[in-house]
């Protein structure tokens, strides 16, 4: 699972998932398709290379930060994913449970994730409302 924000061009913008990509619009907006070559042609024709690079650099930075997070065990991986998913906009946090987001963005079992979530909640380090981030 990877929640993307616009603008996003498959093959240009970094993603944690490889194509094929399943797209679902979960907010107001429009999903359009553009070939990779057409994208770059338009970037240069419209002289918006600096704008495109500004968007890409931010997304590459986010990707690199995620890759570099420590994940030596299930506890560390769940904590790093919590940090990632807590950054979702509020209306998306209401839609997906913490368990769903973590399970679909890792190779951890439900029981491993639930164990860590329970531990964090008991220590007061995590607050969930109906299983969702606040």
Secondary structure, DSSP 8 states (H G I E B T S, - for coil): -----SS--BTTB--SS-SS------SSS------HHHHHHHHHHTT-HHHHHHHHHHHHHHHHHHHHS--SSHHHHHHHHHHHHTTS-HHHHTTS-HHHHHHTTSS--HHHHHHHHHHHHHTTS--EETTEE-
